[in-house]
């Protein structure tokens, strides 16, 4: 790939990754945790959105692919590559504005955030996209003093995912079950994917209620939670 081709091409991101990219502030330095192929930071640099990015991964294989792709697209001098467990590399004084954690389960994302003080630094924002356990992640963020500033739904491979833009304020909040399950900002935004997202969650809870009743268990609390979801859908 020559210099002209590098200028004219950049990685193609699916809608799921584009939703994460859309939350990045122009001019910020980004850390892409669990970078895999490195396409997201490469895209952000080539789009002129960010000047520099740190790509980290716990495994050498994905990190090697990210290095290779950065060279391919001619941005390897604008990236740093860290073989690291979670956010340990940030403790060495690496200045980062936005931390992106995508493609992991919500419980894994929680453990990464909990293991470091860096996400609590003033001015640092987290862009989080859980593949599973979005409820648990939102619950942790609200109770742990993080503000969910915005959320965006996207679809990839027939599944709908929510990307969360967050920052630490030190102020915990108590929110409704529906807000933790659907996302307060998703309820407010009502994007074109929201109805499908909400209905799939409603149907899942209905199935749980039927299962509990069939097994002879008490479903009163779950029915109250289901009612919250049904009032929104």
C-alpha positions as CSV (number, residue, x, y, z in Angstrom):
1,X,0.0,0.0,0.0
2,X,1.6,3.3,-1.1
3,X,1.1,6.7,0.6
4,X,-1.8,7.7,-1.6
5,X,-3.7,4.5,-0.9
6,X,-3.1,5.0,2.8
7,X,-4.7,8.5,2.6
8,X,-7.7,7.2,0.7
9,X,-8.5,4.1,2.7
10,X,-9.3,3.3,6.3
11,X,-10.7,0.3,8.1
12,X,-14.5,-0.2,7.7
13,X,-16.2,-0.4,11.0
14,X,-19.6,-2.1,11.6
15,X,-22.4,-0.2,13.2
16,X,-21.5,-1.6,16.7
17,X,-18.0,-0.1,16.5
18,X,-19.1,3.1,14.8
19,X,-21.4,3.8,17.8
20,X,-18.3,3.6,20.1
21,X,-16.3,5.8,17.6
22,X,-19.1,8.4,17.7
23,X,-18.6,9.1,21.4
24,X,-14.9,10.1,21.0
25,X,-14.2,13.8,21.4
26,X,-12.2,15.4,18.6
27,X,-8.6,15.9,19.7
28,X,-8.7,13.4,22.6
29,X,-6.1,10.7,23.2
30,X,-7.7,7.3,23.2
31,X,-6.9,4.0,24.9
32,X,-8.6,1.0,23.1
33,X,-8.5,-1.8,25.7
34,X,-8.8,-5.3,24.2
35,X,-8.0,-3.8,20.8
36,X,-8.0,-7.0,18.8
37,X,-7.2,-5.9,15.2
38,X,-6.7,-2.3,16.2
39,X,-9.2,-1.1,13.6
40,X,-11.1,1.3,15.9
41,X,-8.1,3.5,16.9
42,X,-6.7,3.3,13.3
43,X,-10.1,4.5,12.0
44,X,-10.2,7.4,14.5
45,X,-6.7,8.5,13.6
46,X,-7.3,8.3,9.8
47,X,-10.6,10.2,10.2
48,X,-8.7,13.1,11.8
49,X,-10.7,12.7,15.0
50,X,-7.8,11.9,17.3
51,X,-4.0,12.6,17.1
52,X,-2.8,9.5,19.0
53,X,-4.0,6.2,20.4
54,X,-2.9,3.5,22.8
55,X,-3.9,0.0,21.8
56,X,-3.7,-2.6,24.5
57,X,-4.5,-6.3,24.8
58,X,-3.8,-9.0,27.3
59,X,-2.6,-11.3,24.5
60,X,0.3,-10.9,22.1
61,X,-1.6,-12.3,19.1
62,X,-4.2,-9.6,18.8
63,X,-1.6,-6.9,19.7
64,X,0.6,-8.1,16.9
65,X,-2.3,-7.9,14.5
66,X,-2.9,-4.3,15.6
67,X,0.7,-3.4,15.1
68,X,0.6,-5.0,11.6
69,X,-2.5,-3.1,10.7
70,X,-1.2,0.2,12.0
71,X,1.9,-0.2,9.7
72,X,-0.4,-1.2,6.8
73,X,-2.4,2.0,7.2
74,X,0.6,4.2,7.9
75,X,-0.3,5.3,11.4
76,X,2.1,3.2,13.5
77,X,3.9,6.4,14.6
78,X,0.7,7.7,16.0
79,X,0.0,4.7,18.1
80,X,1.5,3.0,21.1
81,X,1.0,-0.8,21.8
82,X,0.8,-2.2,25.3
83,X,0.7,-5.8,26.3
84,X,-1.3,-5.3,29.5
85,X,-3.9,-6.8,31.7
86,X,-6.8,-4.3,32.0
87,X,-5.7,-0.7,32.6
88,X,-2.3,-1.5,34.3
89,X,-0.4,0.4,31.5
90,X,-2.2,3.6,32.4
91,X,-0.7,3.5,35.9
92,X,2.7,4.2,34.3
93,X,1.7,7.8,33.5
94,X,0.3,7.2,30.0
95,X,-2.0,10.3,29.5
96,X,-5.4,9.2,28.0
97,X,-8.7,11.1,27.8
98,X,-11.1,8.4,26.5
99,X,-10.9,4.7,27.5
100,X,-12.8,2.4,25.2
101,X,-13.7,-1.1,26.3
102,X,-15.8,-3.0,23.8
103,X,-16.3,-6.6,22.9
104,X,-16.3,-8.0,26.5
105,X,-18.9,-9.1,28.9
106,X,-20.2,-6.6,31.4
107,X,-18.7,-8.4,34.4
108,X,-15.2,-8.3,32.8
109,X,-15.6,-4.6,32.1
110,X,-16.5,-4.1,35.8
111,X,-13.5,-6.0,36.9
112,X,-11.2,-3.9,34.7
113,X,-12.7,-0.6,36.0
114,X,-12.5,-1.7,39.6
115,X,-8.8,-2.7,39.4
116,X,-7.6,0.8,38.5
117,X,-8.0,4.3,39.9
118,X,-7.4,5.9,36.5
119,X,-11.1,5.9,35.4
120,X,-11.8,8.1,38.3
121,X,-9.4,10.8,37.2
122,X,-10.9,14.2,36.4
123,X,-11.6,14.6,32.7
124,X,-11.4,10.9,31.8
125,X,-14.3,9.4,30.0
126,X,-15.2,5.7,29.5
127,X,-16.8,4.4,26.4
128,X,-18.2,1.0,27.3
129,X,-20.0,-1.6,25.1
130,X,-20.8,-4.8,26.9
131,X,-21.6,-7.9,24.8
132,X,-23.5,-9.3,27.8
133,X,-24.6,-8.3,31.3
134,X,-25.5,-4.7,30.4
135,X,-27.9,-4.5,33.4
136,X,-25.1,-5.5,35.8
137,X,-22.7,-2.9,34.2
138,X,-25.3,-0.1,34.5
139,X,-26.0,-1.1,38.1
140,X,-22.3,-1.0,39.0
141,X,-21.8,2.4,37.3
142,X,-24.8,4.1,39.0
143,X,-24.0,2.7,42.4
144,X,-20.2,3.3,42.0
145,X,-20.4,7.1,41.4
146,X,-20.3,7.1,37.6
147,X,-22.6,9.1,35.4
148,X,-24.0,7.6,32.2
149,X,-23.9,10.6,30.0
150,X,-25.3,9.0,26.9
151,X,-26.1,5.6,25.4
152,X,-26.4,4.5,21.8
153,X,-28.0,1.3,20.4
154,X,-26.5,-0.5,17.4
155,X,-27.0,-3.8,15.6
156,X,-24.4,-6.3,14.6
157,X,-24.9,-10.0,13.6
158,X,-28.6,-9.8,14.3
159,X,-28.0,-8.7,17.9
160,X,-28.6,-5.2,19.5
161,X,-25.9,-3.7,21.7
162,X,-25.8,-0.6,23.8
163,X,-22.7,1.7,24.0
164,X,-22.4,3.8,27.1
165,X,-20.5,7.1,27.5
166,X,-19.6,7.5,31.2
167,X,-17.5,9.6,33.6
168,X,-16.8,9.4,37.3
169,X,-18.5,12.0,39.5
170,X,-18.3,10.3,42.9
171,X,-22.1,10.6,43.2
172,X,-24.0,7.3,43.3
173,X,-27.6,7.2,42.1
174,X,-30.5,4.9,42.8
175,X,-32.4,4.3,39.6
176,X,-35.4,2.1,38.6
177,X,-35.1,-1.4,37.4
178,X,-36.2,-0.3,33.9
179,X,-33.4,2.3,33.8
180,X,-30.8,-0.3,34.7
181,X,-32.2,-2.9,32.3
182,X,-32.9,-0.7,29.2
183,X,-30.6,2.3,29.9
184,X,-32.0,5.7,31.0
185,X,-30.6,7.5,28.0
186,X,-31.9,4.8,25.6
187,X,-35.4,5.4,27.1
188,X,-35.0,9.1,26.5
189,X,-33.5,8.8,23.1
190,X,-35.9,6.3,21.7
191,X,-33.8,5.4,18.7
192,X,-35.1,3.3,15.8
193,X,-33.7,0.2,17.5
194,X,-35.2,0.9,20.9
195,X,-38.5,-0.8,20.4
196,X,-36.9,-4.1,19.4
197,X,-34.3,-3.8,22.2
198,X,-37.0,-3.2,24.8
199,X,-39.4,-5.9,23.5
200,X,-36.7,-8.5,23.5
201,X,-35.9,-7.8,27.1
202,X,-39.6,-7.7,28.0
203,X,-40.1,-11.1,26.4
204,X,-37.1,-12.5,28.2
205,X,-38.5,-11.5,31.6
206,X,-42.0,-12.8,30.7
207,X,-40.3,-16.2,30.0
208,X,-38.6,-16.0,33.4
209,X,-41.9,-15.3,35.1
210,X,-43.6,-18.3,33.3
211,X,-40.7,-20.5,34.3
212,X,-40.9,-19.5,38.0
213,X,-44.6,-20.0,38.1
214,X,-44.3,-23.4,36.4
215,X,-41.8,-24.4,39.0
216,X,-44.0,-23.3,41.9
217,X,-41.8,-20.3,42.9
218,X,-42.9,-16.8,43.8
219,X,-42.8,-14.5,40.8
220,X,-44.3,-11.4,42.5
221,X,-41.1,-9.3,42.5
222,X,-40.3,-10.3,38.9
223,X,-43.8,-9.4,37.8
224,X,-43.3,-5.9,39.3
225,X,-40.1,-5.5,37.3
226,X,-41.9,-6.8,34.2
227,X,-44.6,-4.2,34.7
228,X,-42.0,-1.4,34.7
229,X,-40.7,-2.7,31.3
230,X,-44.2,-3.0,29.9
231,X,-45.1,0.5,30.9
232,X,-42.2,1.8,28.8
233,X,-42.7,-0.5,25.8
